[in-house]
Amino acid sequence: MRSSVRLGTGPGFTLSQVTCVDDHRGWSPAETAAGYRLVLVRRGRFRRLVRGRPAVVDATAAYLGLPGEEERFAHPAGGDLCTALSLSPSLWRTLAGDGTRPSRPTVYVDARLDLAHRRVLAAARAGDPAYELTESLLPLLATVLGRLTDSPTPATSPTGAHASGLEGDVAGGPSRGRGGREGGRPPGAPSRRAARPPSGGSPAGLVDAAREAIADDHPAAGALLSLAALLEVSPYRLSRAFTRELGVSLTHYRNRVRVGRALDRLEAGEPNLAVLAADLGFADQAHLTRTVRRHVGHTPAALRRLLT
């Protein structure tokens, strides 16, 4: 018997915890895979048969499933607990490129990839799928694609491929608070369309364009994937550019901007932290509190007392 619990959902992807309690040595009836999915084992092991090639899947070997594949499973060691990442076709094309297919059925999971897996699970608990969870997925997928495919992909390219085909899946924008404000921007403040850097532009220029989009509350700045599509670069390239140029991740930078806006509101005497969290696009008040404390060292309530 197989059960699934959703851990997080972002633009074009779903992260789930899958528990299987089967205990049989024989192959299961054939199943036809419905989409793209990366499966990493957290506990236990099982066998998978696809294209006539059997493989043992455990904590040291993950697999990438493709739509339309006919697969069978066996569980001679009992049940297992896995993390499954499902990707939409357009997000797969953005991250892996057109026509990319794995050249082997499984990928070796070394300690570094294991750590990347665990960081994804921690990011899923943070409540920020559009940025923190998405950005944590990029190094995991880059490593997996680099090991599973023999041809270049946006993940393994030095500059990353052009981001395209995201419009249907990445329509996410910043959360709107009361009165329809975007990202906590005061009413009447100007919002400009972010300039797109020229193809092959410098990392510094790319970072500047992204910072302007975030500062202006461009609708595409509500999620990492849609921001990359706006700037016409791959999400890998955008994420790496921030680390290279500023020394912090894109997620950290965006949260820094939101924390600055929170400080402005607290200094002005904002009485309702739940409203503040919603206006700034946080999942809830607890998410706001964690983020502010991580950046400033104080809770929003304590900051309000300090600033007013």
Backbone as CSV, one residue per row, in Angstrom:
resi,resn,N_x,N_y,N_z,CA_x,CA_y,CA_z,C_x,C_y,C_z
1,MET,0.848,-1.192,0.000,0.000,0.000,0.000,0.882,1.240,0.000
2,ARG,0.478,2.227,-0.779,1.274,3.437,-0.937,0.434,4.648,-0.526
3,SER,1.045,5.557,0.247,0.350,6.777,0.649,1.282,7.960,0.425
4,SER,0.701,9.136,0.244,1.490,10.319,-0.077,1.004,11.514,0.727
5,VAL,1.967,12.312,1.239,1.672,13.542,1.961,2.404,14.671,1.266
6,ARG,1.682,15.717,0.905,2.296,16.845,0.214,3.097,17.689,1.198
7,LEU,4.365,17.938,0.864,5.245,18.748,1.710,5.314,20.198,1.251
8,GLY,5.136,20.426,-0.021,5.209,21.781,-0.547,4.841,21.805,-2.014
9,THR,4.284,22.922,-2.444,3.904,23.101,-3.846,4.362,24.472,-4.305
10,GLY,5.042,24.516,-5.424,5.484,25.767,-5.996,5.062,25.854,-7.441
11,PRO,5.474,26.892,-8.141,5.097,27.055,-9.545,5.678,25.945,-10.415
12,GLY,4.845,24.990,-10.770,5.287,23.919,-11.649,5.845,22.700,-10.954
13,PHE,5.822,22.631,-9.642,6.353,21.446,-8.963,5.567,21.128,-7.697
14,THR,5.637,19.864,-7.307,5.042,19.398,-6.052,6.056,18.494,-5.364
15,LEU,6.282,18.715,-4.085,7.180,17.898,-3.286,6.335,17.087,-2.316
16,SER,6.528,15.769,-2.316,5.692,14.891,-1.496,6.542,13.885,-0.731
17,GLN,5.993,13.438,0.389,6.560,12.309,1.135,5.716,11.088,0.802
18,VAL,6.364,10.048,0.284,5.660,8.844,-0.141,6.069,7.685,0.765
19,THR,5.081,7.037,1.354,5.319,5.896,2.228,4.743,4.645,1.577
20,CYS,5.542,3.597,1.506,5.101,2.333,0.935,5.312,1.232,1.965
21,VAL,4.283,0.458,2.222,4.377,-0.619,3.222,4.292,-1.987,2.570
22,ASP,4.512,-2.055,1.260,4.476,-3.343,0.563,5.620,-4.241,1.030
23,ASP,5.420,-5.538,0.922,6.443,-6.517,1.285,6.292,-7.704,0.335
24,HIS,6.877,-7.618,-0.851,6.771,-8.702,-1.826,8.033,-8.721,-2.688
25,ARG,8.480,-9.916,-3.021,9.691,-10.060,-3.811,9.420,-9.993,-5.305
26,GLY,8.202,-10.329,-5.713,7.878,-10.316,-7.132,7.595,-8.913,-7.631
27,TRP,7.646,-8.761,-8.968,7.386,-7.466,-9.571,5.900,-7.146,-9.528
28,SER,5.590,-5.898,-9.287,4.206,-5.441,-9.280,3.671,-5.367,-10.709
29,PRO,2.349,-5.238,-10.881,1.824,-4.982,-12.217,2.431,-3.700,-12.796
30,ALA,2.478,-3.633,-14.107,3.079,-2.476,-14.760,2.285,-1.202,-14.468
31,GLU,3.009,-0.108,-14.193,2.419,1.206,-13.998,2.995,2.146,-15.056
32,THR,2.161,3.009,-15.604,2.634,3.986,-16.580,2.816,5.333,-15.900
33,ALA,4.042,5.824,-15.902,4.341,7.086,-15.234,3.595,8.235,-15.913
34,ALA,3.048,9.121,-15.091,2.232,10.225,-15.622,3.029,11.499,-15.880
35,GLY,4.202,11.639,-15.282,4.937,12.892,-15.433,6.395,12.734,-15.066
36,TYR,7.092,13.858,-14.990,8.502,13.875,-14.604,8.586,13.875,-13.082
37,ARG,9.428,13.021,-12.527,9.553,12.987,-11.073,10.922,12.441,-10.674
38,LEU,11.457,13.056,-9.634,12.704,12.612,-9.028,12.354,11.976,-7.690
39,VAL,12.835,10.775,-7.456,12.519,10.046,-6.223,13.816,9.752,-5.479
40,LEU,13.882,10.189,-4.231,15.025,9.935,-3.350,14.529,9.192,-2.118
41,VAL,15.249,8.170,-1.737,14.842,7.330,-0.607,15.382,7.918,0.691
42,ARG,14.518,7.987,1.679,14.922,8.431,3.014,15.147,7.241,3.948
43,ARG,14.363,6.191,3.737,14.513,5.002,4.584,14.034,3.779,3.806
44,GLY,14.754,2.647,3.955,14.371,1.415,3.276,14.966,1.319,1.882
45,ARG,14.497,0.323,1.119,14.949,0.160,-0.257,13.902,-0.642,-1.031
46,PHE,13.989,-0.570,-2.357,13.099,-1.333,-3.223,13.775,-1.507,-4.572
47,ARG,13.134,-2.248,-5.458,13.657,-2.461,-6.794,12.703,-1.860,-7.810
48,ARG,13.278,-1.337,-8.881,12.491,-0.729,-9.957,12.937,-1.322,-11.279
49,LEU,11.966,-1.636,-12.125,12.245,-2.194,-13.443,11.661,-1.261,-14.493
50,VAL,12.501,-0.718,-15.375,12.045,0.168,-16.443,12.896,-0.090,-17.677
51,ARG,12.248,-0.167,-18.847,12.930,-0.457,-20.116,13.772,-1.726,-20.032
52,GLY,13.256,-2.704,-19.257,13.943,-3.975,-19.132,15.169,-3.959,-18.250
53,ARG,15.427,-2.865,-17.553,16.627,-2.734,-16.718,16.224,-2.632,-15.249
54,PRO,16.548,-3.635,-14.447,16.246,-3.560,-13.009,17.290,-2.736,-12.278
55,ALA,16.882,-2.101,-11.190,17.817,-1.296,-10.390,17.349,-1.301,-8.943
56,VAL,18.310,-1.349,-8.029,18.021,-1.231,-6.603,18.031,0.252,-6.251
57,VAL,16.972,0.702,-5.595,16.836,2.105,-5.207,16.839,2.182,-3.684
58,ASP,17.791,2.943,-3.134,17.863,3.119,-1.682,18.431,4.505,-1.399
59,ALA,18.911,4.716,-0.184,19.399,6.049,0.185,20.628,6.469,-0.596
60,THR,21.280,5.537,-1.281,22.471,5.872,-2.080,22.194,5.878,-3.578
61,ALA,20.947,5.665,-3.982,20.616,5.627,-5.412,19.206,6.166,-5.622
62,ALA,19.103,7.325,-6.291,17.811,7.917,-6.619,17.481,7.603,-8.076
63,TYR,16.227,7.855,-8.472,15.885,7.671,-9.882,15.034,8.821,-10.388
64,LEU,15.119,9.017,-11.705,14.351,10.057,-12.383,13.367,9.368,-13.308
65,GLY,12.065,9.569,-13.059,11.031,8.966,-13.875,10.539,9.924,-14.941
66,LEU,10.249,9.387,-16.140,9.791,10.197,-17.265,8.362,9.821,-17.630
67,PRO,7.582,10.752,-18.159,6.198,10.437,-18.522,6.132,9.371,-19.606
68,GLY,5.171,8.456,-19.429,4.969,7.400,-20.405,5.794,6.160,-20.162
69,GLU,6.743,6.209,-19.236,7.554,5.032,-18.946,6.710,3.952,-18.264
70,GLU,6.921,2.734,-18.661,6.263,1.610,-17.996,7.231,1.059,-16.947
71,GLU,6.814,1.047,-15.710,7.703,0.642,-14.628,7.014,-0.353,-13.702
72,ARG,7.823,-1.195,-13.089,7.362,-2.175,-12.101,8.232,-2.047,-10.858
73,PHE,7.672,-2.442,-9.702,8.387,-2.312,-8.443,8.318,-3.621,-7.657
74,ALA,9.349,-3.855,-6.878,9.391,-4.993,-5.951,9.941,-4.503,-4.627
75,HIS,9.437,-5.079,-3.523,9.835,-4.637,-2.180,10.255,-5.844,-1.344
76,PRO,11.372,-6.467,-1.680,11.806,-7.648,-0.922,12.267,-7.332,0.491
77,ALA,12.589,-6.074,0.778,13.088,-5.698,2.106,12.007,-5.046,2.960
78,GLY,10.770,-5.049,2.493,9.708,-4.402,3.260,9.417,-3.013,2.736
79,GLY,8.905,-2.158,3.618,8.470,-0.829,3.189,9.602,0.171,3.048
80,ASP,9.237,1.383,2.614,10.223,2.437,2.431,9.550,3.797,2.568
81,LEU,10.369,4.798,2.782,9.921,6.187,2.883,10.741,7.010,1.898
82,CYS,10.075,7.735,0.999,10.770,8.452,-0.067,10.298,9.902,-0.158
83,THR,11.133,10.703,-0.784,10.755,12.054,-1.187,10.574,12.038,-2.695
84,ALA,9.418,12.517,-3.167,9.133,12.552,-4.602,8.931,13.988,-5.046
85,LEU,9.685,14.409,-6.039,9.552,15.741,-6.617,8.959,15.597,-8.002
86,SER,7.728,16.094,-8.194,7.055,16.038,-9.492,7.184,17.388,-10.184
87,LEU,7.534,17.367,-11.480,7.757,18.586,-12.255,6.800,18.635,-13.434
88,SER,6.262,19.812,-13.712,5.410,19.984,-14.883,6.272,19.920,-16.143
89,PRO,5.666,19.612,-17.306,6.462,19.545,-18.547,7.198,20.839,-18.868
90,SER,6.555,21.998,-18.671,7.232,23.246,-19.014,8.375,23.557,-18.051
91,LEU,8.196,23.231,-16.765,9.290,23.444,-15.811,10.431,22.479,-16.102
92,TRP,10.104,21.256,-16.487,11.149,20.305,-16.855,11.967,20.839,-18.024
93,ARG,11.302,21.396,-19.049,12.045,21.937,-20.195,12.940,23.091,-19.773
94,THR,12.460,23.908,-18.833,13.263,25.036,-18.369,14.496,24.569,-17.607
95,LEU,14.337,23.556,-16.773,15.430,23.104,-15.922,16.358,22.121,-16.624
96,ALA,15.804,21.290,-17.510,16.598,20.226,-18.122,16.878,20.458,-19.596
97,GLY,16.122,21.344,-20.248,16.293,21.551,-21.672,15.396,20.636,-22.481
98,ASP,15.295,20.888,-23.764,14.455,20.079,-24.644,15.149,18.767,-24.988
99,GLY,14.397,17.686,-24.950,14.903,16.394,-25.398,15.848,15.699,-24.449
100,THR,16.009,16.203,-23.231,16.924,15.571,-22.281,16.311,14.288,-21.726
101,ARG,17.058,13.204,-21.802,16.616,11.923,-21.242,17.783,11.311,-20.465
102,PRO,17.499,10.664,-19.334,18.590,10.059,-18.557,19.241,8.918,-19.320
103,SER,20.553,8.823,-19.207,21.291,7.761,-19.889,21.449,6.531,-19.020
104,ARG,21.003,6.585,-17.778,21.071,5.441,-16.862,19.861,5.498,-15.939
105,PRO,19.448,4.380,-15.339,18.198,4.350,-14.573,18.280,4.987,-13.195
106,THR,19.455,5.045,-12.605,19.586,5.612,-11.264,20.778,6.560,-11.207
107,VAL,20.800,7.391,-10.170,21.912,8.300,-9.954,22.482,8.040,-8.562
108,TYR,23.793,7.996,-8.466,24.446,7.772,-7.179,24.228,8.971,-6.267
109,VAL,23.798,8.712,-5.051,23.561,9.767,-4.063,24.719,9.747,-3.067
110,ASP,25.676,10.651,-3.251,26.780,10.739,-2.303,26.356,11.594,-1.109
111,ALA,27.259,11.818,-0.188,26.910,12.549,1.028,26.486,13.982,0.736
112,ARG,27.099,14.592,-0.288,26.727,15.969,-0.628,25.306,16.042,-1.196
113,LEU,24.956,15.070,-2.037,23.605,15.043,-2.572,22.595,14.700,-1.477
114,ASP,23.001,13.842,-0.557,22.154,13.532,0.595,21.881,14.800,1.406
115,LEU,22.919,15.609,1.612,22.742,16.863,2.339,21.811,17.807,1.575
116,ALA,21.969,17.876,0.249,21.086,18.722,-0.560,19.635,18.275,-0.419
117,HIS,19.420,16.968,-0.373,18.076,16.412,-0.158,17.520,16.856,1.194
118,ARG,18.323,16.754,2.217,17.874,17.141,3.556,17.601,18.644,3.643
119,ARG,18.381,19.443,2.921,18.144,20.894,2.923,16.835,21.237,2.216
120,VAL,16.486,20.472,1.197,15.195,20.669,0.535,14.057,20.397,1.517
121,LEU,14.165,19.332,2.281,13.124,19.009,3.254,13.022,20.093,4.329
122,ALA,14.164,20.631,4.747,14.136,21.717,5.727,13.494,22.962,5.129
123,ALA,13.798,23.252,3.857,13.209,24.417,3.194,11.706,24.255,3.042
124,ALA,11.250,23.025,2.839,9.810,22.788,2.703,9.075,23.136,3.992
125,ARG,9.764,22.975,5.118,9.130,23.292,6.413,9.114,24.796,6.691
126,ALA,9.857,25.567,5.918,9.989,27.000,6.192,8.785,27.812,5.725
127,GLY,7.989,27.275,4.814,6.777,27.961,4.386,6.971,28.985,3.277
128,ASP,8.058,28.872,2.478,8.308,29.824,1.391,8.610,29.045,0.113
129,PRO,7.589,28.412,-0.492,7.859,27.583,-1.675,8.316,28.366,-2.885
130,ALA,7.871,29.619,-3.033,8.187,30.385,-4.243,9.661,30.749,-4.324
131,TYR,10.341,30.893,-3.185,11.756,31.256,-3.193,12.618,30.233,-2.444
132,GLU,12.442,30.095,-1.144,13.370,29.260,-0.374,13.343,27.804,-0.825
133,LEU,12.142,27.233,-0.980,12.056,25.843,-1.428,12.549,25.708,-2.859
134,THR,12.137,26.611,-3.742,12.581,26.545,-5.132,14.093,26.647,-5.240
135,GLU,14.688,27.599,-4.517,16.140,27.772,-4.610,16.888,26.584,-4.031
136,SER,16.325,25.929,-3.020,16.983,24.745,-2.472,16.934,23.577,-3.444
137,LEU,15.931,23.563,-4.321,15.814,22.480,-5.297,16.841,22.590,-6.423
138,LEU,17.294,23.799,-6.743,18.154,23.989,-7.900,19.475,23.212,-7.813
139,PRO,20.243,23.302,-6.708,21.489,22.521,-6.676,21.228,21.020,-6.673
140,LEU,20.125,20.597,-6.069,19.784,19.173,-6.078,19.537,18.702,-7.509
141,LEU,18.704,19.430,-8.251,18.401,19.043,-9.621,19.613,19.179,-10.534
142,ALA,20.426,20.210,-10.310,21.621,20.385,-11.133,22.556,19.186,-10.982
143,THR,22.736,18.718,-9.756,23.610,17.572,-9.521,23.038,16.309,-10.142
144,VAL,21.748,16.079,-9.952,21.111,14.878,-10.497,21.192,14.871,-12.019
145,LEU,20.844,15.991,-12.657,20.871,16.041,-14.117,22.280,15.892,-14.655
146,GLY,23.257,16.470,-13.950,24.637,16.335,-14.389,25.126,14.897,-14.348
147,ARG,24.588,14.106,-13.422,25.029,12.714,-13.285,24.217,11.743,-14.136
148,LEU,22.994,12.142,-14.491,22.115,11.225,-15.219,22.170,11.398,-16.723
149,THR,22.624,12.539,-17.202,22.601,12.808,-18.636,24.009,13.040,-19.163
150,ASP,24.210,12.657,-20.411,25.514,12.838,-21.046,25.593,14.123,-21.861
151,SER,24.432,14.716,-22.179,24.421,15.942,-22.975,24.280,17.150,-22.066
152,PRO,24.719,18.338,-22.508,24.603,19.539,-21.681,23.145,19.896,-21.407
153,THR,22.890,20.442,-20.229,21.569,20.920,-19.842,21.729,22.323,-19.262
154,PRO,20.613,23.065,-19.080,20.741,24.364,-18.411,21.420,24.262,-17.055
155,ALA,21.298,23.101,-16.396,21.921,22.927,-15.086,23.434,22.841,-15.178
156,THR,23.940,22.260,-16.266,25.383,22.060,-16.376,26.059,23.099,-17.252
157,SER,25.278,23.958,-17.927,25.848,25.014,-18.759,26.433,26.110,-17.880
158,PRO,27.561,26.687,-18.253,28.156,27.755,-17.441,27.248,28.962,-17.281
159,THR,26.478,29.271,-18.344,25.619,30.448,-18.277,24.166,30.101,-18.094
160,GLY,23.767,28.886,-18.403,22.367,28.508,-18.287,21.615,28.860,-19.547
161,ALA,20.644,28.027,-19.882,19.877,28.242,-21.102,18.832,29.315,-20.903
162,HIS,18.325,29.811,-22.000,17.253,30.808,-21.982,16.034,30.221,-21.301
163,ALA,15.446,30.945,-20.375,14.245,30.469,-19.684,13.036,30.766,-20.544
164,SER,12.264,29.710,-20.841,11.075,29.915,-21.662,10.025,28.898,-21.282
165,GLY,8.806,29.132,-21.765,7.740,28.181,-21.543,7.213,28.162,-20.136
166,LEU,7.456,29.170,-19.347,7.037,29.153,-17.956,5.698,29.834,-17.730
167,GLU,5.207,30.541,-18.729,4.070,31.407,-18.467,2.895,30.641,-17.879
168,GLY,2.640,29.416,-18.371,1.474,28.683,-17.895,1.610,28.215,-16.475
169,ASP,2.825,27.911,-16.043,3.032,27.346,-14.713,3.456,28.373,-13.702
170,VAL,4.098,29.441,-14.128,4.685,30.381,-13.195,3.957,31.708,-13.307
171,ALA,2.736,31.682,-12.856,1.957,32.910,-12.874,1.955,33.565,-11.520
172,GLY,2.729,32.989,-10.610,2.713,33.479,-9.234,3.255,34.872,-9.113
173,GLY,2.597,35.694,-8.305,3.079,37.031,-8.001,3.122,37.196,-6.518
174,PRO,3.485,38.356,-6.028,3.552,38.580,-4.603,2.190,38.538,-3.974
175,SER,2.140,38.174,-2.711,0.885,38.140,-1.999,0.322,39.535,-1.882
176,ARG,-0.991,39.622,-1.966,-1.642,40.907,-1.839,-2.303,40.986,-0.473
177,GLY,-2.017,42.060,0.218,-2.617,42.243,1.533,-3.894,43.029,1.410
178,ARG,-4.364,43.560,2.521,-5.601,44.310,2.530,-5.445,45.544,1.663
179,GLY,-6.507,45.845,0.919,-6.455,46.997,0.034,-5.719,46.713,-1.256
180,GLY,-5.339,45.403,-1.489,-4.718,45.039,-2.754,-3.287,45.477,-2.887
181,ARG,-2.621,45.817,-1.801,-1.224,46.230,-1.912,-0.356,45.043,-2.242
182,GLU,0.657,45.244,-3.056,1.558,44.175,-3.440,2.814,44.249,-2.592
183,GLY,3.096,43.113,-1.867,4.356,43.004,-1.139,4.556,44.076,-0.100
184,GLY,3.473,44.727,0.374,3.634,45.721,1.406,4.001,47.090,0.893
185,ARG,3.969,47.315,-0.436,4.304,48.629,-0.984,3.236,49.625,-0.593
186,PRO,3.594,50.803,-0.094,2.603,51.794,0.280,1.763,52.207,-0.918
187,PRO,0.472,52.527,-0.686,-0.369,52.968,-1.798,0.232,54.182,-2.487
188,GLY,0.143,54.172,-3.812,0.616,55.314,-4.585,2.081,55.260,-4.951
189,ALA,2.828,54.291,-4.398,4.254,54.201,-4.733,4.400,53.711,-6.168
190,PRO,5.400,54.189,-6.896,5.552,53.798,-8.301,5.996,52.355,-8.426
191,SER,5.583,51.700,-9.501,6.029,50.350,-9.810,6.422,50.315,-11.271
192,ARG,7.676,50.003,-11.546,8.176,50.036,-12.909,8.430,48.622,-13.388
193,ARG,8.322,48.428,-14.680,8.652,47.142,-15.269,10.168,46.967,-15.253
194,ALA,10.609,45.824,-14.767,12.048,45.597,-14.666,12.675,45.495,-16.051
195,ALA,13.869,46.073,-16.175,14.595,45.975,-17.435,15.178,44.578,-17.567
196,ARG,15.095,44.021,-18.771,15.652,42.698,-19.006,17.097,42.830,-19.462
197,PRO,18.024,42.096,-18.825,19.417,42.198,-19.243,19.594,41.576,-20.612
198,PRO,20.526,42.069,-21.418,20.750,41.464,-22.724,21.254,40.049,-22.579
199,SER,20.971,39.224,-23.591,21.423,37.843,-23.569,22.939,37.816,-23.406
200,GLY,23.418,36.975,-22.479,24.844,36.875,-22.234,25.389,38.010,-21.397
201,GLY,24.509,38.811,-20.757,24.948,39.912,-19.919,25.721,39.432,-18.716
202,SER,26.379,40.378,-18.025,27.213,40.026,-16.883,26.355,39.610,-15.695
203,PRO,26.917,38.816,-14.770,26.192,38.475,-13.546,25.784,39.705,-12.751
204,ALA,26.649,40.724,-12.736,26.318,41.947,-12.002,25.090,42.631,-12.601
205,GLY,25.026,42.693,-13.938,23.873,43.295,-14.584,22.609,42.509,-14.338
206,LEU,22.727,41.188,-14.325,21.583,40.331,-14.045,21.071,40.554,-12.627
207,VAL,21.982,40.620,-11.673,21.606,40.849,-10.278,20.934,42.205,-10.121
208,ASP,21.467,43.222,-10.780,20.862,44.549,-10.693,19.441,44.547,-11.242
209,ALA,19.240,43.855,-12.367,17.895,43.796,-12.952,16.934,43.063,-12.024
210,ALA,17.404,41.996,-11.400,16.559,41.260,-10.472,16.240,42.096,-9.240
211,ARG,17.221,42.820,-8.748,16.993,43.671,-7.574,15.969,44.754,-7.875
212,GLU,16.037,45.320,-9.082,15.054,46.336,-9.448,13.655,45.742,-9.524
213,ALA,13.535,44.536,-10.064,12.225,43.888,-10.152,11.657,43.628,-8.759
214,ILE,12.513,43.197,-7.833,12.071,42.940,-6.464,11.684,44.245,-5.782
215,ALA,12.497,45.268,-5.957,12.218,46.558,-5.324,10.928,47.173,-5.848
216,ASP,10.631,46.948,-7.140,9.452,47.526,-7.763,8.209,46.658,-7.598
217,ASP,8.333,45.534,-6.908,7.198,44.615,-6.758,6.623,44.199,-8.105
218,HIS,7.504,43.942,-9.063,7.016,43.420,-10.336,6.275,42.108,-10.070
219,PRO,5.143,41.873,-10.716,4.402,40.627,-10.459,5.257,39.372,-10.598
220,ALA,6.209,39.378,-11.527,7.051,38.200,-11.719,8.028,37.985,-10.577
221,ALA,8.262,39.009,-9.749,9.209,38.867,-8.635,8.612,38.097,-7.471
222,GLY,7.369,37.650,-7.604,6.756,36.882,-6.527,7.275,35.465,-6.413
223,ALA,8.000,34.984,-7.426,8.547,33.622,-7.393,9.849,33.592,-8.177
224,LEU,10.768,32.761,-7.749,12.079,32.687,-8.383,11.953,32.299,-9.859
225,LEU,11.110,31.310,-10.158,11.009,30.826,-11.529,10.435,31.883,-12.466
226,SER,9.411,32.590,-12.022,8.838,33.621,-12.874,9.779,34.811,-13.018
227,LEU,10.570,35.103,-11.992,11.558,36.176,-12.096,12.620,35.814,-13.122
228,ALA,13.069,34.562,-13.103,14.046,34.120,-14.104,13.461,34.211,-15.506
229,ALA,12.190,33.850,-15.663,11.553,33.931,-16.978,11.468,35.378,-17.447
230,LEU,11.138,36.293,-16.540,11.082,37.717,-16.882,12.437,38.207,-17.389
231,LEU,13.506,37.782,-16.733,14.852,38.234,-17.071,15.484,37.417,-18.198
232,GLU,14.741,36.413,-18.683,15.169,35.608,-19.822,16.481,34.870,-19.559
233,VAL,16.589,34.295,-18.365,17.735,33.461,-18.011,17.199,32.219,-17.308
234,SER,18.037,31.216,-17.155,17.618,30.038,-16.423,17.615,30.339,-14.926
235,PRO,16.773,29.657,-14.147,16.793,29.869,-12.698,18.132,29.503,-12.071
236,TYR,18.852,28.539,-12.666,20.179,28.205,-12.163,21.094,29.426,-12.235
237,ARG,21.100,30.065,-13.408,21.998,31.204,-13.600,21.638,32.350,-12.664
238,LEU,20.346,32.611,-12.506,19.911,33.696,-11.634,20.334,33.432,-10.192
239,SER,20.128,32.224,-9.720,20.478,31.889,-8.342,21.988,32.000,-8.113
240,ARG,22.772,31.471,-9.067,24.234,31.514,-8.920,24.762,32.943,-8.954
241,ALA,24.124,33.803,-9.755,24.596,35.179,-9.888,24.529,35.914,-8.557
242,PHE,23.455,35.689,-7.794,23.334,36.374,-6.505,24.424,35.922,-5.543
243,THR,24.664,34.634,-5.488,25.697,34.127,-4.582,27.065,34.669,-4.980
244,ARG,27.309,34.744,-6.275,28.606,35.215,-6.759,28.792,36.708,-6.522
245,GLU,27.772,37.506,-6.789,27.916,38.960,-6.742,27.712,39.544,-5.350
246,LEU,26.770,39.009,-4.586,26.434,39.593,-3.284,26.882,38.741,-2.098
247,GLY,27.213,37.493,-2.357,27.618,36.624,-1.260,26.459,36.067,-0.464
248,VAL,25.229,36.289,-0.919,24.038,35.731,-0.267,23.143,35.149,-1.346
249,SER,22.252,34.250,-0.946,21.341,33.653,-1.907,20.269,34.658,-2.320
250,LEU,19.618,34.365,-3.434,18.502,35.198,-3.886,17.384,35.200,-2.851
251,THR,17.110,34.054,-2.260,16.081,33.978,-1.211,16.426,34.891,-0.044
252,HIS,17.684,34.848,0.398,18.111,35.686,1.513,17.963,37.166,1.150
253,TYR,18.352,37.521,-0.078,18.252,38.922,-0.489,16.801,39.387,-0.506
254,ARG,15.920,38.596,-1.099,14.506,38.984,-1.147,13.942,39.130,0.259
255,ASN,14.308,38.211,1.156,13.825,38.334,2.532,14.398,39.578,3.211
256,ARG,15.641,39.934,2.862,16.221,41.165,3.411,15.367,42.378,3.027
257,VAL,14.919,42.420,1.777,14.070,43.521,1.329,12.750,43.508,2.108
258,ARG,12.178,42.344,2.282,10.902,42.264,3.007,11.073,42.625,4.480
259,VAL,12.205,42.244,5.069,12.461,42.611,6.463,12.599,44.124,6.585
260,GLY,13.251,44.768,5.622,13.351,46.223,5.652,11.981,46.884,5.614
261,ARG,11.086,46.349,4.817,9.729,46.887,4.759,8.985,46.629,6.067
262,ALA,9.255,45.477,6.669,8.634,45.189,7.965,9.110,46.183,9.017
263,LEU,10.395,46.513,8.998,10.931,47.485,9.961,10.281,48.850,9.768
264,ASP,10.074,49.236,8.501,9.392,50.513,8.242,8.002,50.517,8.864
265,ARG,7.278,49.451,8.670,5.914,49.376,9.188,5.898,49.316,10.713
266,LEU,6.836,48.578,11.303,6.904,48.483,12.771,7.273,49.831,13.373
267,GLU,8.188,50.522,12.725,8.598,51.843,13.211,7.431,52.828,13.150
268,ALA,6.540,52.607,12.183,5.368,53.473,12.047,4.235,53.053,12.986
269,GLY,4.476,51.972,13.770,3.499,51.564,14.769,2.498,50.539,14.305
270,GLU,2.828,49.744,13.290,1.910,48.705,12.811,1.395,47.860,13.980
271,PRO,0.082,47.828,14.232,-0.435,47.135,15.407,-0.689,45.647,15.207
272,ASN,-0.847,45.210,13.953,-1.303,43.845,13.704,-0.243,43.078,12.917
273,LEU,0.426,42.136,13.588,1.506,41.395,12.929,0.970,40.417,11.894
274,ALA,-0.226,39.901,12.085,-0.806,38.999,11.092,-1.072,39.739,9.790
275,VAL,-1.586,40.963,9.891,-1.815,41.785,8.700,-0.481,42.129,8.043
276,LEU,0.517,42.459,8.852,1.844,42.780,8.321,2.402,41.593,7.544
277,ALA,2.273,40.405,8.115,2.778,39.200,7.443,2.079,38.999,6.105
278,ALA,0.772,39.156,6.081,0.023,38.969,4.838,0.398,40.025,3.803
279,ASP,0.544,41.270,4.235,0.885,42.348,3.312,2.251,42.138,2.666
280,LEU,3.172,41.542,3.399,4.534,41.356,2.898,4.733,40.011,2.206
281,GLY,3.659,39.227,2.105,3.746,37.977,1.352,4.274,36.799,2.115
282,PHE,4.302,36.852,3.448,4.729,35.705,4.243,3.575,34.719,4.383
283,ALA,3.918,33.464,4.619,2.887,32.436,4.721,1.954,32.702,5.896
284,ASP,2.512,33.184,6.999,1.716,33.495,8.179,2.581,34.310,9.135
285,GLN,2.033,34.634,10.304,2.769,35.457,11.265,4.017,34.742,11.766
286,ALA,3.921,33.422,11.932,5.086,32.667,12.404,6.226,32.727,11.392
287,HIS,5.892,32.670,10.115,6.909,32.767,9.069,7.579,34.139,9.095
288,LEU,6.783,35.181,9.269,7.328,36.536,9.415,8.270,36.606,10.603
289,THR,7.852,36.065,11.744,8.655,36.133,12.967,9.993,35.422,12.787
290,ARG,9.971,34.225,12.202,11.216,33.470,11.987,12.177,34.238,11.091
291,THR,11.641,34.800,10.011,12.496,35.496,9.043,13.095,36.764,9.641
292,VAL,12.278,37.545,10.334,12.776,38.779,10.945,13.826,38.456,12.007
293,ARG,13.578,37.460,12.832,14.540,37.111,13.883,15.855,36.619,13.270
294,ARG,15.771,35.885,12.160,16.985,35.398,11.508,17.831,36.553,10.979
295,HIS,17.187,37.600,10.484,17.912,38.714,9.888,18.338,39.768,10.911
296,VAL,17.518,40.014,11.908,17.751,41.133,12.823,18.151,40.682,14.224
297,GLY,17.756,39.465,14.605,18.062,38.984,15.946,16.989,39.290,16.963
298,HIS,15.878,39.886,16.535,14.767,40.203,17.432,13.457,39.809,16.750
299,THR,12.445,39.536,17.543,11.120,39.269,16.988,10.463,40.587,16.571
300,PRO,9.453,40.525,15.690,8.740,41.750,15.318,8.139,42.484,16.514
301,ALA,7.615,41.734,17.470,7.032,42.381,18.657,8.089,43.148,19.433
302,ALA,9.282,42.534,19.593,10.355,43.215,20.318,10.846,44.433,19.541
303,LEU,10.915,44.319,18.230,11.343,45.449,17.400,10.358,46.607,17.476
304,ARG,9.089,46.281,17.530,8.102,47.345,17.644,8.303,48.146,18.915
305,ARG,8.644,47.447,19.998,8.903,48.150,21.265,10.181,48.981,21.169
306,LEU,11.171,48.463,20.466,12.444,49.174,20.341,12.330,50.410,19.458
307,LEU,11.474,50.357,18.460,11.430,51.396,17.442,10.365,52.470,17.690
308,THR,9.433,52.196,18.594,8.358,53.186,18.808,8.367,53.715,20.235
